[in-house]
């Protein structure tokens, strides 16, 4: 067995609720099957780059497989656009390998520091859900190590495939996948920006039909303002640029991946630095610096899409107490509920500076996939007394509107709340239990939310 083993304290990107597990770094598929076979009573779980915000990639007292040791890009076919990759390959590495071939990763979340297995397990989405759906829509096959140690190759015609997409690692370990990429002439975007006075103006822009002309669309919105400025926003929408749309200086290397990291934050920030006063000031600055209306700006991926990837370990800004990302979706037609959610946050003592609102398109067949047609919002709240009470109130507004919470961001709800938002939960668990009847695959989140039988 070529894997390495150590005892490690693990936590999510929100830096809360650490637990200790026996961490195994497999280098081969045989290492994975051996680790699954050797799982003790606390079970086993795969983990990628640790970008889930809560505890879905932790397994207190059990085994965690660090899948970054299984990270080979086996082949990218330039003719078909199909990539054959290990489950531990980061999206960043796939992007860098695909771009010279004129190929683009079809769905990217807010960071490229996510593995293929993690992207499948969380069924990640990006700014282009309204045009391209979520990551699982583009996966052609997966190799899944199941509880009995078998390696099963699954495609979209298999129920276990869709139980794995969005299944948060609880059906098995994705060791390999084929993913269909799409073609691009450049690594840049042509971007339009609109600064809106309030939430109503933002929603009007997103529902007037213009949004469908853009491949990518998302808004930063303000949760610190009330009254006439409630939910004021900066909406950025764009599409991948053709070579003809690039300025002359960029046409020489249109596929060059221009995505620098400026700095890595030290772990020196005190808890409480991110508070209602500093986040209100940040929000005012972020809103005012945006152009009121700008058209056809050419931007690289970090400027338009993944601003936070400019900064390594940016989660340290919240200090040792960490933060909670609250992400929800409410269906189309529930705009009144969305407004009530934003109002409730704005009048609370809890502030968030990093807030995103996006429009979702059609859902895929995965029972636990988060996106559904409608509106998704996410906010980053510093951990502070009373935050859980606020989030519980928000839960009720979301659920009463027919919405749900995102499992990849979830860190504090109870099982009944989460299951209420996923009407196909029992369907998922039936498939999962058939694949893993003895509960080999388990996580801290699965225990907390009572997701398993």
N, C-alpha and C positions, 0 to 999 in steps of 0.2 A: 504494500500500500504506500503510495507516494505522497499522501496528504500530510499536512502538519496539524497539530492539535495544541490548544492552549485554553486557559480559563480567562474569560474577558467579561468586563462589565459593558453592557450594550444599552444604548438609548436611541431614540429617534431623532430626527432633525430638529424637533422642538426642544430637545435637551431635557426632557422630563422623564420621570419614572424609570431610572436605570435598573436593570436586572442582570444577573451574572449567568452565563451559560458556558458550556464546553464548546469552543469554536473550532471547527475542522475546516481546513482549506483544501478541498479536493483539487487534484490536477488532472484527473481522468474520470470518465464515466464510471469505471470500475471502483474508483474511490468513493463516488457518490453512492453506488449500490451497497458498498461495504458499510458505509456510515449509516445508511438507512436500516440495514440488517442489524447493526449493532445498537440501534436506538434503544434507550432504556425506557423506564416507565414514564418519563417526562417528555418523550417523543423527540422529534427532529423537525427542523424548518430551514428552508433556504433563505439566504439574505444576500442582497446585492451591495449597492453603495450606500445604503442607510439613509435614503432620502425620503422615506415615509416619515411623516411628522410625529406620529405617536408610537404605539408599541406593536404594530403588526409584524415587524421583523425581529422580534425578541422572543426568547423561549426560556424563562427562568428555570434553572436547574436541569435543563435538558441540553440537547445538541443543536447548534446552529451551523449551517454549512455556509462558509464564506465563498460565494460562487465566483469571486473575482479571480480565483485561481484557474478557472476554466473559461478562457476568454480568447479563443482563436476565431478569426474570420476565415472560414474555410474557402469560400469562393463568392465573388460577386460577378454574375453573368452580365456583361455589358449589353448583350442582345435582348435578353428577357427582363433585365432589371431585377432579378431575384438574388437576394443575399442569403447565403447559407452560413450561419454563425452559431457559436456557442452561447449558452444562456448567460454567461458572465461578461459578454462583450458590452462595454458601455456604448450608449448612443453616440457619444462624442467620437469614439474610435470608429464606429460605423460611418458616421458622417464624413470624417476625414478620409476614409478609404473610398467612399462612394463618389464624392464630389469630382475627383479627377476623371471619372468615367461619365460625368454629366448626369449623375443620379443623386437623388435627394431622399432623406428619410421622410416618409410620408406624414408621420405624426410625431411631433416633439412637444413634450411638456415644457414648463417654465425653466427647466434646466436640462442640459445634456448629460448630467452626471447620474444617469439611471441605466441599469443593465437591461439587456433584452428580456431576461426572465422577469425582472421587476416591472418592465413596461407591460408585459403580458399579464402578470399577476394582478396589477392594479388597473389594467386596461386604461392606460394613461390617455389623456386627451390634450389638445393644444388649442391655439387660436384659430385653427381651421376645422373645428368639429362640424360646423355648419356646412362645410364643403367636402370633407374627407372622413368624417366619423372619428372613431377612436382607434388605438393601436391594433386591437384585435381584428379590426376589419381588414387589415393588410397582412395578417399572418396566414401563410399557406399551410404550414405544418409545424408541429412541435414534437420533440422527443421528450417523453415524460417518464421519469423513474417513479413508479408507483409503490405502494406500501409493501407489496410482495417482492420487491426487488427487480421486477421486470422493467424493461425499457419499451414503452409503447409509443409508436409513431401515430399521431392523431392529426386529423384534418377537420375542417369545418362541418363535415357530415357526421361527426361524432359528438354525442352529448357531453362526454368528458372533456373534449376540447373547449367547449363553451363554458363548462363549469370551472375550468382552469383559467380562462380569460376573465379577469376580475375576481378570481377566487382567492387572492391574497396568499398564495402558496400553500393552501390547505388541501390540495388534491394530489400534490407530488412535487417533484423537482424538475423544472424545465432545464434540460442539459443542452438542447440544441433546437434551432428553429430556422425555418425559411420564411423570409419576409419580402414582399414585393415592394420595391422602391419605385419612385416616379422620376420622370426626367425633368431636367432643368438646364437652362442655358447659362445660368450664373448662380453665384452664392449670395446674391444681394436681393433686396426688396425695393420696390417702388411703393412709397408710403404716403398716405393722406392723413392729416391730423385735423381734428375738430375739437375745440374746447367748448364745452356746453355749460350753460348757466345753472342747470339743475338736472335732477334725475329724469324729469318728464321730457326735457329736450333730448337727453341721451337716448331714451327709449324710442322717441319719435324717429331719430336718425337710424336706429337699428331695426325699425319696422316699416320704413317707407319704401322698401324694395331695393335700396341702394346697397345694402350689405351683401347681397348675393353677387355683386360684381367683384367682390374682393375675395381672394383666397384665404386671407387671414384677417381676423378682427377681434379686438379686445379693448376694454376701457379700464383705466384707473379711475376710481371714483372716491370722493371725499366722504369719510364717515365722521368728521369732526364739525361739520356745518349743519345748521338747522334752518327752518323757515324758508325764505325764498331761494336760498343757496343749497337746500338739502340735496345731497348726492351729486353736486356739481362734478364734472368729469372731464377727462382728457381721453378722447377716442382716437385710437390709431388703427388704421386699416390699410392693408397692402397686399401685394401679390409678388411672387418671384419675378425678378426682372429678366427681360430678354437682353441679349447683348446690345441691341440697338437702343435700348433705354438707358444704358450705362453712360456716364461721362467718358470722354476719350481716354482718360488716364486709367480707368478700370477695365477697358476693353481688351487690354493686352493679356490680362490674366483674369478672365471673368469668373473662373471657378476656384480662385484662390480663397481659402477659408480664413477670413479675416475675423478672428474671434480671440483677442488677447485677454489675459487675466491681469488686471492692473496691480492687485495686491491681495495678500491674505491677512485677514484681521487677526490680531493676537487675542488670546483669551484673558483680557485684562479689563473688560468693561464691567462696571458694577451693575447689579440688578437695580432697576428703578431709573436708569438713565433714559430708557425708552418709556416715557410716561405721557399723560394727556397733554402736558404743556409742550414737550419737545415734539411729540407727534403732530400736534396742531400746527406748530411752526413749520415742520417738514411738509405737511400737507399744503399749507399756504404757498410755500416756495415751489413745490412740485407743480401745483396748479398754475401759478403765475408765470413760471418759466416756459410753459408750453405755448406754442403759437396759437393764436385764436383760430386761424384757418391756414393750412399749408397744403399744397398739392405737389405730387410727383417728386418728393424727396427720395434720394437713393440712400439706403441705410444698410449696414451689415447686420448680421444676426443678433449680436449683442445689443446694438442700439435699438433695434425694433422689437426683438422677440425675447431675448434672455438677458436682460440687463443685469440681473443678480449674478450671472456667471462671470461678470467682470471681477467679482470679489470672492476670494476663497474664504470658506468658513464664515460667511456673513451672519450666520445664526448666532455667533458669539456676541453680537451687538446687544442682544437682549439680556446678557449677564447669566449668571449661574442658575437662576430660577427658570430661565428659558421662556418659551412662548407657546401659544396654542394657535394653530391655523384652523379656522372654522370655515369649512366649505360646504355649501348646500346647493341644491337645485330645486327650483319650483317650475311647474309646467307652464307652457304658453297659455295665456289667458289669466294667469295669476299675478299680473303686474301690481294689483292693489296690495297683495301680500308682500311682494318684493318691496314696495314702498314702506309698508309697516315695519319690515325687518330693518331697513336702512334708518328709519325714524327711531326705532328702539335702540339701535347702536349709538346713534348720534346724541341721544339724551342721556345715555348711560355714563358712568364715570370711567368707562373703559374705552380706550382709543386704539385705533389701528392706522398705521401710515401706509402699509402695503395692502391695497385692496384692488381686486380685479373683478370685472363683470363681463361675462361672455354669453353669447347666444349659442345654444346647442341645437344641433340638427337631429336627425333620426337616430334612435337607439339601435344597437346590434342585438343578436340573439342571446348574449350572455346574461344569465339570471341576476348576477351580482354586479354587472356593469353599471357604473354610476350615471353616465349621461342619459338624459331623456330630452325630448324636444321642450325647450323652454329656456330659463335663465339660470346661470350658475354664478354665484358670488363667493368670494373668499376674502377673509380678513385675518391679519396676524395680530393677535392680542398678547401683550406681555402678561405673564402669569402674575395675578394680583388677587387679593381677597375679593370675593363677590363675583369673580369671572364665571365660575361654574353656574351660579344662579342666572346670570345673564344668558349664558348659552342654553340653559334649560328652557328659558322663555323663548329664545329663538327657535329651539327645536320644535316647540308647539306651533309656532307660526308656520314653519316649514312644512311640518307634517299635516297640519290642517289644510294647507293649500295643495296637498298631494305630492309633496316633494320628498327629498331624502338627503342624508349626509354621505360624504365620500369616505369610504373605509381607509383609503391611503392617507387621509388627513386626520382621521378620527382619533381622539385620545381620552375622552372623558364621558361619553354617553353610556347609557345602559343598554342591555340587549334588546329589551322590548321596544325602545325608541328606534334603534337601528333596524330591527326586523320589520317594524311597522312601515318603514319607508321602502322596503323591498318586497313587493307582493309575490314575487317568484322565489322567495327564500326557501320554502319547503321543497320546491322542485330542485333547487341547487343542492340542498342537503341530501336529498335522496340519491342523487348521482354521486356526490362526494362519499357518502357512507358506503355505497356499493364498491367504490374503488379503494376505500380505506376503512374497513369495518371495525378494526381494532384501535383506531385513533392514533396512528403513528405520526401523522403530521399535525402539529399543533403550535399555537403561538400564544403569547401573553394576551393579545387582543382577542383571540378566539375564546380563551378562558373567561376574560372579563365580560365579553358580550354573549357568552353562552351560545356560540355559533355551532358547536359540535354536539352530537348526541351524548 
